[in-house]
Amino acid sequence: MKKLKKDLRCLLFPVHRAILCDTTTGKSTMKSWKKQGAGIFIALAAMCSVWGNNSPEQIARQAFEEFRQGSLESISPLCSVEVRKVLSAQVFQQLHAIFQSLQEVPEIREIPAKRFSPIQLASIRFRFKQDSAQLVLAIDSAGKVCNLNMLHDIELPRLDKSRMLEDFDWMTARLRNTFPLAEANRELFGLDVWKKLAEYRARITGEESPVEFAALLQEALLACKGNHLWLSNVPYTHRHIPAVQKLFTLTAEELNITHTTLVMEMLCNPAFSARPVRLKYHAGKYYSEFKHIQGTAELPYGSELIGIDGRMPDELLPALQDKLNRFDFKRRIFYGNAFNGLGDNFYVFLDRPPREFKFRTPAGREISLKTDDSIRLAPPPHPPFSSAAAVLYLPQEKLLYLRIPAMDMNTIDFYKNEIRKAGNGKEIAAVVLDVRFNPGGSDLVWRGILSQLLEQPLTFKNTSAILDTSEIREYFKRRREVHAKFYPELPESSSIPGQRAGQPLPLLGDGSFLVDDETTEITPAKDSLKLDRPIYVLVQDIYSSTGGLLAAANRSDRLISVGMPNPVSLGAGPDPLHLALPNSKLIFSVEVSADISGCKTAGDTFHGNVEVPVELSAIDFFEYWNSDTGTDRSGWLRHKDPFMRKVFELMKKQNIQQRL
């Protein structure tokens, strides 16, 4: 029984929709996930068994019997090729052992989610002497199990209409007191945040299940286009960190309910079902991201999408704007989703799964892909967007190169050691910090890396604004207490509130704001390489704390940003505020600070620009996107990477200027 309890705990985990990997080695390993407290994510997508027109409960019961009495071999014919790759013997044996040991018949029931999804949920709830859990199955409209997940066995609050409205109104009131960019979003996107929230409030009927209500709240928040504005699982993921507990002041009940509800919502959200065709947006058009193979036909990467079920993308996008967050400034339209691995595959949000995609190849041929037949993707073995942490010295160019795929606190020592090994005793003409596709993490990572490189302190200024409300003052008081208790050796990241109170800021609307003019100084470490050389920051599709590095680069003459304008808003700022709704107990987050450094217009608050743009034609972009970097990247960096080509051009100009 002790072994079974250990197995059961291994199957209880927080949700992760991006590919989890060790950023030092690039390998996805269960050991590294457990070490970081993330647990095991079991996403058995598209598990298929045609069970006729049975109810979700009947399908779940048959699945339970397969896991209890069957074998990996007997269940494999019921699964898709994708699931067979995921459903390992170890995972099957864990479920098999757990279900065989049960002394009581599990409770099997449907979890209603019909109001927002054709995918239904069913739960297999079971108990040991001290432990309990539920295996949640997602079942599509064809009666196939398309996903499953092991979760806490908890009852989600079932609310009537009055309590749902109370939660929604409480959330809206808190946003009015904490969200600083409502007016900027009106100017930037033509979006009235408060009108948008009222539209979603009007959809509440009181008949929604907890999962359906969470889905409605999530869509309402995402439609407001705020930074970190969504139902959030972050406090659950980091619940064992004392500083996080002190900062967010959330209860275990709120953490567990939010985590369980969000996993269920994602399990049955059709947007997270199979994406048979992969699209990539470039300069106003959609293209095939990789080479696609269907039967004997091959669709080249970089083929232009000209129709989905006979309709052009421009016809489909207007109805999907609430669900997208990647923004094309030139064309004034949202075109993709930067989170949860959805990318530019906007079609996942359509009411019906597409049946046919029509493309025009670079050679001018028209090729159609039909989703009722299997489609195989052929990405490069080592694509530019999925490389591991690395520090390289390129001797011919005298360049120190750092690949930083995430601002992961666990990699601080790695960079410190590798910088020393690669750079000591070498002639270094320039440094490259490659943060392309970096989703963020902690500012301490990039600040620590810079401290290992610099000869002189690096200073840059940020101006931040927050609404002058009691909620904000209480939050920053708590932040100062957390900083003093857990991180006394680090400089205070923000002195808000206090420098300038009651400031009118027409850029942000009619509210009263607290404004902080902050000067940040990064001092060289004792064992720094002590470089007085240009530091180039390579940027493409970044978020969160990585935006802080871009802001520093754009505000300092010591750093130079090189790359592509960012499609989601960035800027320097503190940790998002997290609040729990009073009735549903669901936790949402909001970025309370607006980075107004150098801002003259609402568009400036987006902070996505780079100093030196890398501009590529569609052909050149997809050649780059589908290039093979190799295992050590050095040859690719020197000869094929268009971002590095731009750096080499800048280094050459610098050398000429120095000679003059």
C-alpha positions in Angstrom: 0.0 0.0 0.0 2.9 2.4 0.7 4.2 1.9 -2.8 0.7 2.6 -4.2 0.5 5.8 -2.3 3.8 6.9 -3.6 2.6 6.1 -7.2 -0.6 8.0 -6.5 1.3 11.1 -5.3 3.4 11.0 -8.5 0.2 11.2 -10.6 -1.0 14.3 -8.8 0.5 17.3 -10.5 0.1 20.9 -11.6 -0.9 21.6 -15.2 1.8 22.5 -17.7 0.9 23.1 -21.4 4.3 24.0 -22.6 6.9 21.3 -23.2 8.8 20.9 -19.9 12.5 20.3 -20.1 15.7 20.8 -18.2 16.9 24.1 -19.7 20.5 23.1 -19.0 20.5 19.9 -21.0 17.4 20.3 -23.1 16.1 16.9 -22.1 12.6 16.3 -20.8 13.0 14.0 -17.8 10.6 12.9 -15.1 13.4 13.1 -12.6 14.0 16.8 -13.3 10.3 17.5 -13.1 10.0 15.8 -9.7 13.0 17.6 -8.4 11.4 20.9 -9.2 8.2 19.9 -7.6 6.2 19.9 -10.8 5.3 16.2 -10.7 4.5 14.2 -13.8 2.2 15.6 -16.5 0.3 12.7 -18.2 -1.4 14.0 -21.3 -2.7 11.1 -23.2 -4.1 13.1 -26.1 -6.3 11.5 -28.6 -6.7 8.1 -26.9 -9.2 6.5 -29.0 -11.7 3.8 -28.6 -15.0 3.7 -30.4 -17.5 2.8 -27.7 -20.6 3.7 -29.6 -23.1 6.2 -28.3 -22.5 5.5 -24.6 -22.8 8.2 -22.0 -19.6 9.7 -20.6 -20.1 7.6 -17.4 -20.3 4.4 -19.4 -17.2 5.2 -21.4 -15.4 6.0 -18.2 -16.4 2.7 -16.7 -15.1 0.8 -19.6 -11.9 2.7 -19.5 -11.6 1.9 -15.8 -12.1 -1.8 -16.5 -9.4 -1.7 -19.2 -6.9 -0.2 -16.8 -7.9 -2.5 -13.9 -8.1 -5.9 -15.7 -6.3 -5.3 -19.0 -2.7 -4.9 -20.1 -0.7 -2.4 -22.0 -1.0 -4.6 -25.1 -4.8 -5.0 -24.7 -5.3 -1.2 -24.4 -2.9 -0.2 -27.2 -5.4 -1.1 -30.0 -7.8 1.4 -28.4 -5.2 4.2 -28.6 -3.9 6.5 -31.3 -0.3 6.3 -32.4 0.4 9.5 -30.4 -1.0 8.0 -27.2 1.0 4.8 -27.6 4.2 6.9 -27.5 3.0 8.5 -24.2 1.4 5.6 -22.5 4.5 3.9 -21.1 4.5 0.6 -19.4 5.4 2.3 -16.1 2.4 4.7 -16.2 0.1 1.9 -17.2 1.3 -0.3 -14.3 0.8 2.5 -11.8 -2.8 2.9 -12.9 -3.2 -0.9 -13.1 -1.9 -1.4 -9.6 -3.9 1.4 -8.1 -7.2 0.3 -9.5 -6.6 -3.4 -8.7 -5.9 -2.6 -5.0 -9.2 -0.7 -4.5 -11.4 -2.1 -1.7 -14.4 0.0 -2.7 -16.1 0.4 -6.1 -15.0 3.8 -7.4 -17.6 6.5 -8.0 -17.9 7.3 -11.7 -19.8 10.4 -12.9 -20.0 13.0 -15.5 -18.5 16.5 -15.0 -20.7 18.9 -17.0 -19.0 21.1 -19.5 -21.4 21.1 -22.4 -21.9 24.9 -22.5 -18.5 25.7 -23.8 -17.2 22.5 -25.3 -18.1 19.4 -27.4 -15.6 17.5 -25.3 -17.2 16.0 -22.1 -15.6 15.0 -18.8 -16.1 12.0 -16.6 -14.4 11.3 -13.3 -13.4 8.0 -11.7 -13.1 8.8 -8.0 -11.4 6.3 -5.7 -10.1 6.2 -2.1 -7.5 4.5 0.0 -7.4 4.5 3.8 -5.9 8.0 3.8 -5.6 9.0 0.2 -8.2 9.8 -2.4 -7.9 11.0 -6.0 -9.8 11.1 -9.3 -8.9 10.1 -12.8 -10.6 12.6 -15.1 -11.3 11.5 -18.7 -12.0 13.9 -21.6 -14.4 12.4 -24.1 -15.0 13.9 -27.6 -18.2 14.0 -29.6 -17.4 10.6 -31.3 -17.3 8.9 -27.9 -13.5 8.7 -27.8 -11.3 9.4 -24.8 -9.1 12.3 -26.0 -7.2 13.1 -22.8 -7.0 12.1 -19.2 -5.4 13.4 -16.0 -5.0 12.4 -12.3 -6.2 15.1 -9.9 -7.1 15.8 -6.3 -10.4 14.4 -5.2 -12.2 17.6 -4.2 -15.7 18.9 -4.6 -15.8 22.1 -6.6 -18.2 24.8 -5.4 -21.5 24.7 -7.2 -22.9 28.2 -7.5 -26.3 29.7 -8.3 -26.6 32.7 -10.5 -26.5 35.3 -7.7 -23.2 33.9 -6.4 -21.7 33.7 -9.9 -22.7 37.4 -10.5 -21.3 38.3 -7.1 -17.9 36.7 -8.1 -17.9 38.4 -11.5 -18.7 41.8 -10.0 -16.1 41.3 -7.2 -13.5 40.5 -9.9 -14.5 43.6 -12.0 -14.3 45.9 -9.0 -10.8 44.7 -8.1 -9.7 45.1 -11.7 -10.9 48.7 -11.6 -8.7 49.3 -8.6 -5.6 47.4 -9.8 -5.5 47.2 -13.7 -3.7 50.3 -14.9 -3.9 49.8 -18.7 -7.6 50.0 -19.4 -7.4 53.4 -21.1 -4.2 52.4 -23.0 -5.9 49.3 -24.3 -8.7 51.5 -25.6 -6.3 53.6 -27.6 -4.0 50.7 -28.6 -6.6 48.0 -29.5 -9.9 49.9 -29.7 -10.9 47.8 -26.7 -13.3 49.0 -24.0 -12.3 46.7 -21.1 -15.3 47.5 -19.0 -17.8 47.1 -21.8 -16.1 43.8 -22.7 -16.5 42.5 -19.2 -20.1 43.5 -19.1 -20.7 41.5 -22.3 -19.3 38.4 -20.6 -21.3 39.1 -17.4 -24.5 39.1 -19.5 -23.7 35.5 -20.6 -24.0 34.1 -17.1 -27.2 32.0 -16.8 -26.7 30.4 -13.4 -26.8 26.9 -15.0 -23.0 26.8 -15.5 -21.1 24.0 -13.8 -17.9 25.0 -12.0 -15.8 24.1 -15.0 -18.1 26.0 -17.4 -18.1 29.1 -15.1 -14.3 28.9 -15.0 -14.2 28.8 -18.8 -16.4 31.9 -19.0 -14.2 33.8 -16.5 -11.0 32.8 -18.3 -12.3 33.9 -21.7 -13.5 37.2 -20.2 -10.1 37.9 -18.6 -8.2 37.0 -21.7 -10.4 39.2 -23.8 -9.2 42.3 -21.8 -5.6 41.9 -23.2 -3.8 42.5 -20.0 -0.4 41.3 -18.9 -0.8 38.2 -16.7 -4.5 38.7 -16.7 -6.1 35.3 -16.4 -7.1 32.5 -14.0 -3.7 31.5 -12.6 -2.2 28.2 -11.5 1.1 29.9 -10.5 0.5 30.0 -6.8 -0.3 26.3 -6.8 2.8 25.5 -8.8 5.0 27.4 -6.3 3.0 26.6 -3.2 6.0 25.1 -1.3 8.0 28.3 -1.5 7.5 30.3 1.7 8.0 33.7 0.0 5.2 32.9 -2.4 2.9 31.9 0.4 3.6 35.1 2.2 3.2 37.3 -0.9 -0.1 35.8 -2.2 -1.9 35.0 1.1 -4.0 32.3 -0.5 -5.5 29.3 1.3 -4.9 25.6 0.4 -8.5 25.3 -0.5 -8.3 28.1 -3.0 -5.0 26.7 -4.5 -6.5 23.2 -4.9 -9.8 24.3 -6.3 -8.1 26.6 -8.9 -5.6 23.9 -9.9 -8.2 21.2 -10.3 -10.7 23.4 -12.1 -8.1 24.7 -14.5 -6.9 21.3 -15.4 -10.4 20.1 -16.1 -11.1 23.2 -18.2 -8.0 22.6 -20.3 -8.8 18.9 -20.7 -12.1 19.6 -22.3 -11.2 22.8 -24.1 -11.3 22.0 -27.8 -8.5 24.5 -28.4 -6.1 22.0 -26.8 -7.2 19.1 -28.9 -5.2 17.9 -31.9 -3.6 20.5 -34.2 -3.1 18.5 -37.4 -1.8 21.4 -39.4 0.8 23.8 -38.0 0.6 27.4 -39.1 3.0 30.3 -38.7 2.1 34.0 -39.2 4.5 36.3 -41.1 3.9 39.8 -42.4 0.1 39.6 -42.6 -0.2 36.0 -43.9 -0.3 32.5 -42.6 2.0 29.8 -43.9 2.7 26.1 -43.2 5.2 26.2 -40.3 6.9 22.9 -41.3 6.8 20.4 -44.1 3.6 18.4 -43.9 3.2 14.9 -45.4 -0.1 13.3 -46.2 0.1 10.1 -48.2 2.4 10.7 -51.1 1.8 14.4 -51.1 4.3 16.8 -49.5 3.5 20.3 -48.6 6.7 22.5 -48.3 7.2 24.7 -45.3 6.5 28.3 -46.0 3.4 27.6 -48.2 0.8 30.3 -48.0 -2.6 29.4 -46.4 -5.3 30.5 -48.9 -8.4 28.8 -47.3 -9.9 26.8 -44.5 -13.0 25.0 -45.6 -13.3 27.5 -48.4 -12.9 30.6 -46.3 -10.0 33.0 -46.2 -8.2 33.6 -42.9 -9.2 37.3 -43.0 -12.9 36.2 -42.9 -12.3 34.0 -39.8 -10.2 36.2 -37.6 -12.6 39.0 -36.6 -14.8 36.6 -34.6 -11.8 35.2 -32.7 -10.2 38.4 -31.5 -11.2 37.8 -27.8 -9.2 34.6 -27.8 -6.0 35.8 -29.5 -3.2 37.9 -28.0 -0.4 38.2 -30.6 -0.9 41.6 -32.2 0.1 42.8 -35.6 0.6 46.6 -35.2 0.8 47.3 -38.9 -2.5 45.6 -39.7 -4.2 46.3 -36.3 -5.4 42.7 -35.7 -4.7 39.9 -33.2 -3.5 36.8 -35.1 -2.2 34.1 -32.7 -1.9 33.0 -29.1 1.4 33.3 -27.3 0.6 30.9 -24.5 -0.2 27.2 -23.9 1.7 26.2 -27.0 -1.1 27.2 -29.3 1.1 29.6 -31.4 -0.4 30.9 -34.6 -2.9 28.0 -35.1 -5.9 30.3 -34.7 -8.2 27.7 -36.2 -8.3 25.8 -32.9 -10.8 28.4 -31.7 -13.3 27.9 -34.5 -16.7 26.4 -33.7 -16.0 23.4 -35.8 -12.7 21.6 -36.4 -11.6 22.3 -40.0 -11.8 19.6 -42.6 -9.6 21.0 -45.3 -6.7 23.4 -45.5 -5.7 24.8 -48.9 -2.2 26.2 -49.5 -0.2 27.7 -52.3 3.4 26.6 -52.3 6.4 28.9 -53.0 6.4 27.4 -56.5 2.8 28.4 -57.1 1.1 25.0 -56.8 -2.1 24.5 -54.8 -2.1 21.7 -52.3 -4.9 20.7 -49.9 -4.6 18.8 -46.6 -7.7 17.0 -45.3 -8.0 16.4 -41.6 -9.9 13.1 -42.0 -6.6 11.5 -43.0 -3.3 11.4 -41.1 -0.9 14.2 -41.5 2.8 13.9 -40.6 4.9 16.9 -39.6 8.6 17.1 -40.5 10.3 19.8 -38.4 14.1 20.0 -38.4 16.0 17.9 -35.9 17.3 20.9 -33.9 15.2 23.9 -34.7 16.2 27.4 -33.7 13.2 27.7 -31.2 14.0 24.7 -29.0 17.7 24.9 -28.0 19.1 24.3 -24.6 21.1 26.6 -22.4 24.7 27.0 -23.6 27.8 29.2 -23.4 30.1 29.2 -26.5 33.2 31.0 -27.6 33.5 31.7 -31.3 37.3 32.2 -31.8 37.2 33.5 -35.3 34.8 36.3 -34.4 36.1 36.7 -30.8 32.6 36.5 -29.6 31.1 35.0 -26.4 27.6 33.6 -27.1 25.1 32.7 -24.4 21.9 30.8 -25.2 19.2 31.6 -22.5 16.0 29.7 -23.3 14.3 30.6 -19.9 15.0 32.8 -17.0 15.3 29.7 -14.8 16.7 30.3 -11.3 18.2 26.7 -11.5 20.6 27.8 -14.2 22.3 30.7 -12.4 25.2 28.5 -11.3 25.4 26.9 -14.7 25.9 30.3 -16.4 28.3 31.5 -13.8 30.6 28.4 -14.3 30.3 28.3 -18.0 31.0 32.0 -18.5 34.2 31.5 -16.5 35.2 28.4 -18.5 34.5 29.8 -21.9 35.6 33.4 -21.4 38.7 33.4 -19.1 41.8 34.2 -20.9 40.1 34.8 -24.2 40.0 37.9 -26.4 36.4 39.0 -26.5 35.2 41.6 -29.0 31.5 41.3 -28.2 28.9 39.3 -26.2 25.6 37.9 -27.4 22.7 37.1 -25.1 20.3 35.0 -27.1 16.9 35.1 -25.4 14.8 34.2 -28.5 11.6 32.4 -27.4 12.3 32.9 -23.7 9.0 32.9 -21.8 10.5 34.6 -18.7 11.0 33.5 -15.1 13.1 35.6 -12.8 14.9 38.9 -13.4 17.7 37.6 -11.1 18.8 35.3 -13.9 19.6 38.0 -16.6 20.9 40.4 -14.0 23.2 37.7 -12.6 24.5 36.9 -16.0 25.3 40.6 -16.7 27.1 40.8 -13.4 29.4 38.1 -14.6 30.3 40.0 -17.7 30.6 43.7 -16.8 33.6 45.8 -16.0 31.7 48.8 -14.7 28.2 49.0 -13.1 25.3 49.1 -15.5 22.5 51.6 -14.7 19.2 52.1 -16.4 16.0 53.9 -15.4 12.4 52.7 -15.3 9.3 54.7 -14.7 6.3 52.7 -13.4 2.8 53.7 -12.6 0.2 52.0 -10.4 -3.3 53.0 -9.4 -3.4 54.7 -6.0 -5.8 52.3 -4.2 -5.9 50.5 -0.9 -5.5 47.1 -2.6 -2.3 48.3 -4.3 -0.8 49.9 -1.2 -1.5 46.7 0.8 0.1 44.5 -1.9 3.3 46.6 -2.0 3.5 46.7 1.7 3.4 42.9 1.6 6.1 42.8 -1.1 8.4 44.9 1.0 7.9 42.5 4.0 8.6 39.5 1.8 11.7 41.1 0.4 13.0 42.1 3.8 12.4 38.6 5.2 13.4 36.3 2.4 15.7 38.4 0.1 17.5 40.9 2.4 20.7 40.7 0.4 19.1 41.9 -2.9 18.3 45.5 -3.7 14.6 46.5 -3.4 13.1 46.0 -6.8 10.6 48.8 -6.4 9.9 51.5 -3.9 6.3 52.0 -5.0 4.2 53.4 -3.4 5.7 56.7 -2.3 7.8 58.7 -4.8 5.1 60.6 -6.5 1.5 60.1 -5.3 -1.8 61.3 -6.8 -0.3 61.9 -10.2 -2.7 62.5 -13.2 -1.5 60.5 -16.2 -3.7 61.2 -19.2 -1.9 58.4 -21.0 -3.5 56.0 -18.6 -6.9 57.6 -18.0 -8.6 59.6 -15.3 -7.4 57.7 -12.3 -5.0 58.7 -9.6 -1.6 57.0 -9.9 1.5 56.4 -7.8 4.6 56.9 -10.0 8.0 55.5 -9.3 11.2 56.7 -11.0 13.6 53.8 -10.4 17.3 53.6 -11.2 18.5 50.0 -11.3 22.2 49.3 -11.0 23.8 46.0 -11.9 27.3 45.8 -10.3 30.0 43.5 -11.6 30.6 40.3 -9.6 34.1 39.9 -8.0 34.9 37.1 -10.5 33.4 39.0 -13.5 35.1 38.8 -16.9 35.3 42.6 -16.6 34.3 43.3 -20.2 33.9 46.7 -21.7 32.5 45.4 -25.0 29.1 45.6 -26.8 26.5 43.2 -25.5 23.9 42.3 -28.1 20.5 40.9 -27.0 18.8 38.7 -29.6 15.0 39.0 -29.3 12.0 37.1 -30.8 8.7 36.0 -29.2 9.6 36.7 -25.6 7.5 37.4 -22.4 7.4 38.3 -18.8 10.8 38.9 -17.1 12.6 38.6 -20.4 10.9 41.8 -21.4 12.7 43.4 -18.5 16.0 42.6 -20.2 14.7 44.0 -23.5 13.7 47.2 -21.6 17.2 47.4 -20.0 18.8 47.0 -23.5 16.6 49.7 -25.0 17.4 52.1 -22.1 21.1 51.5 -21.9 23.9 52.4 -24.3 25.8 49.3 -23.1 23.3 46.8 -24.5 21.9 46.6 -28.0 18.7 44.8 -28.8 18.6 43.0 -32.2 15.6 41.0 -33.5 11.9 41.2 -34.3 9.3 43.4 -32.6 7.4 41.5 -30.0 3.8 40.5 -30.6 2.7 40.7 -26.9 3.2 43.6 -24.5 6.3 43.7 -22.4 8.0 46.1 -19.9 9.6 46.1 -16.5 7.3 45.4 -13.5 6.8 43.5 -10.2 5.2 40.1 -9.6 1.5 40.0 -10.6 -1.1 40.4 -7.9 -3.1 37.2 -7.2 -6.6 37.3 -5.8 -9.2 34.6 -5.0 -12.9 35.0 -5.8 -15.1 34.8 -2.7 -17.5 32.1 -3.8 -15.9 29.9 -6.5 -12.5 30.3 -4.8 -10.9 30.6 -8.3 -7.6 32.6 -8.4 -6.9 35.3 -11.0 -3.8 37.3 -11.6 -3.3 40.9 -12.8 -0.1 42.9 -13.6 -0.6 46.0 -11.5 2.2 48.1 -12.8 2.4 50.0 -16.1 5.9 50.6 -17.5 5.6 54.2 -18.8 9.3 54.7 -19.3 9.7 57.1 -22.3 6.0 56.7 -23.2 4.3 59.4 -25.2 1.4 57.4 -26.6 -0.6 54.4 -25.6 1.3 52.3 -28.2 4.5 53.0 -26.4 3.3 51.1 -23.3 3.6 47.9 -25.4 7.4 48.1 -25.2 7.9 45.5 -27.9 10.3 47.4 -30.2 14.0 46.5 -30.8 16.8 48.9 -31.7 18.1 46.9 -34.6 15.4 45.0 -36.5 16.0 41.8 -38.4 13.7 41.9 -41.4 13.2 38.8 -43.5 11.1 37.9 -46.5 8.7 35.0 -46.1 11.1 32.7 -48.0 14.1 33.7 -45.8 12.0 33.5 -42.6 10.9 30.0 -43.2 14.4 28.9 -44.2 15.6 30.2 -40.9 12.6 28.7 -39.0 13.3 25.3 -40.5 17.1 25.3 -40.3 18.9 22.7 -38.3 21.1 24.3 -35.7 23.1 21.1 -34.9 23.9 20.0 -31.4 26.5 22.7 -30.6 25.0 25.6 -32.8 28.4 27.1 -33.5 28.4 26.4 -37.3 24.8 27.5 -37.6 25.4 30.7 -35.7 28.4 31.6 -37.9 26.9 30.8 -41.3 23.1 30.4 -41.3 21.5 32.5 -38.4 20.2 35.8 -39.8 20.1 37.3 -36.3 23.8 36.6 -35.9 24.5 37.9 -39.4 23.1 41.2 -38.3 25.3 41.1 -35.2 28.4 40.5 -37.3 27.4 43.5 -39.5 27.2 45.7 -36.4 30.5 44.4 -35.1 32.2 45.2 -38.4 30.8 48.7 -38.4 32.0 49.1 -34.8 35.5 48.1 -35.8 35.5 50.5 -38.7 34.3 53.4 -36.4 37.0 52.5 -33.8 39.7 52.7 -36.5 38.4 56.1 -37.6 
